[in-house]
Amino acid sequence: MIKRFPAFILSIVIISAAAPAIAAQPNLNLTAETAVLIEQATGKTLYAKDENKRMYPASMTKIITALVAMDYLKPGDVITLGDELRETPVGSSIAYLIPGETITFENLLRGLMIMSGNDAGCAIAYDAAKKAKGVSDMNYDDAEVLFADLMNKKAASLGATGSHFTNPHGFHDDNHYSTAHDIALFSRAFMDVPLLREIVKEQAFNEKGKGANAPEGWKTHNKLIMTGNENFYTYANGIKTGFTDEAGNCVAASAENNGIDLISVVFNSPEPGVWNDSKTLLNYGFANFAFADVQKPGELLEQAVIGRPQLGKPDTLDVLSSGGFRDFFNKSDAARIKREITYDEAFLDKTGASLPLGAAVLQAPIAKGEVLGKVVYSLDGQVIYTGSAVAAAGVDKRTISSDFYYYWNLAKTHFFVRDMVPYWAGGAIILAAFVIFLIVRHKRKKRNKGFSMYRRR
């Protein structure tokens, strides 16, 4: 491969660009001990503060509990609650469920996520563990160990590197821990599940199927989605709060604005900092980042010059992108995105034609749609996208035969046409007159010569 030309700065028309990794970030003056902000669709980290520090997740644990349970239980499954509810840690948050009550798995999820019921966590872990093992009954302690193992495996499959779980609800255990980075990963997967996404948007649940003993129905602990609350955030749509004495106030928050979905995670931020930090992170993301179409499918990349094109054919070729590239970027990075086109050596003209500096000279034959090389976009020296550069049209090689047909077609086009008949007739008359003139002149000269010879005699 030979470089086409030095990388050049993309036009500012690209409205936003992005650092593939966290660039220099502002000091947002968070009160949280650790925090992170990501974009949901791409998973890009937009802001981080000690995001890999080991922390106690409290009830944010229930995010991964729900994800694991969804692997084994269906929303419409009817569950008869039993003695597993008695395993709920004393003094913990509950959904007021009672043994003998029947409830759908979907509503049990509501008790878990809206009311943050640890009793709902025990019920879910117990039934999911039985399904996973393929039994109808088992000891709760064994079920919790099995479910915790499933949680740890799920966490690892989602890319977590700093988490370990021992229970389904997040009640404090020294060996039950996570990180802001990992909770963000779980939250991203959680919000990709339509049912779970809808549940955590609900401020309350009072319909049939809630905990029979719940005094006033189930109400969310997430003040970001509480209409009328001083901590209400217009764009918020989830996800889960958490609190224990050891963990402090925590929240995994999600918000959607103009097609952009963000997730923030805040660990150990005292009231009201837990809400203020979340809003600060989300506002920072919405204000400074956006999606951008860096390259569209079939976009014109440039016009390459054709070396020795066929006579009468274009001497340039449109070079197009084969695919599109859309990503989530920091708006301030637009001017730093660079593009470079590199052509395969087989297509480069070897005649050494003298052309303007930087011009690419290609040689025929070239087929329409043929991959001519690659286009690479980079930001601050790091490649963010590589695609193919293709020919918009075919280009045939110039030959003696093509030259002959060019001149023949030129003659047919300009001389052997009806409009030329008068000219051909006029030309024929002139030619005939000229021939007659020559004949007459020749005869006259011959006669004069004979007369001259007769006089000499």
C-alpha positions, 0 to 999 in steps of 0.5 A: 500500500502507498499513501495517497496523501498526508492526513488532512483535517476534516471539514468543520461540517462534522458537527461532533467528534470524539476521543476514543478514550477519556481525554482531559476531563474537567473537574466537576466537583463531585462529592461522590467517592467514585463515579462514572458516566457512559453513553449507553449505545456505544458504552463509551466512557465520558467521565470517570472518577476512580471508576475501578475502586472497589466499593460496596454496591448496596441495592444497586446489586439488584441490577444484575440480580434482575439480569440473571433472573431474566435468563431463567424466568419469564415475565408471565411466570406465576410464582408462589412465595414461600419460606424463602422470604424469611431469609430476608435480612432483618432491618433491610428494605422490603416489598412486604411480600408474604409466604403463600402469596402468588405473584408474576415474575414481572411484578416481582421484578417491580418489587425488586426494582421499584420498592427495592425489596430485599424479600423480592430479591430472595424470592427471585434468587430462589426460583431462578436457582431452582430453574437453573438446577432443574429442581422443584425444591431446594434449600435456600442457602444452597439456592443463594450460593448457586444464584450468587455464582450465576451473578458472578458469571454474568458479571464476568460475561459483561466485562466486569473486572472488579466485582464479586457478589454473595447475595441477590439484594446487596445487604452488606457483606465484606465479600460483596463488592463492585465498582462504578465501572462494573455497575455501569456495564450492568446498567447498560445491559439492563437498559437494553431489556425493554421490560426492565427499562419500562419498570425502572421508569415507573414512580409507583405500582399500585395495581393487582399483583403488588405485595399484599401487605404493602401499606401504600403500594410500591414507590420508587426511591429514585428521586430523579424520576419523582415528579414534583420532588426537588431532585427531579431530573427531566430526562431521567428514566431509571435505574436504581438507588442503594444505601447501607451504612458501609456503602453510603448513598449510591445511585445508578441513573439513566437519562434520555435526551434527543436520542442520546441515552446516558448512564451515570453511577455515583458511589458514596455521595451524601444527600443531596450530593447523590442527586446533584452529582448525578445531574451534574454528570448527565448535564455534562454529557448532554452538553458536550457530546453528540452522535455524528456521521463522520462518513456516510455510505457512498460518500464522495471521498475525492476525484482521482486522476486517471493516467492515460484515459481513453480518448473521449472518456473522463480523465477523473474517477469518483472514489466513494466510501463503501460504508458509513461511520457514525459514533458518539464524540466529544463536540470539541474534537471535530477539528482534530479528526483526520482522514487519509486515503491509501490506494493499493499499489496495483491501481497506481499509475506508473508513468510518473505523470506530472500532476499537482502535489498530492494528486493520486493517479490511477491506472486502468482497467478499473471495474465499477465498485472495485475496492481501490484501497482504504480510508482511515479516520483518526483522532489524535493519532488513534485510528477510530475507523477504517473502511474501503474506498471504491470506484464509482464507475468502471474505467477501460484501458486505452489501446490502439483499438480504442483510439481507432474507434474514437476517431472512427466514431468522431468521423461518423459523428461529424462527417457522415451525417445528414446535415453534412450532405450540402457540404459534401455536395458542395465539396463534390462540385468544387472537386469536379470543377477542379478536376475539369479545370485540370483536364482542360488545362492539360489539353490546352497545354498539349494543343499549344505544344503541338502548334509550336512544333508545327511552326518550327517546321 
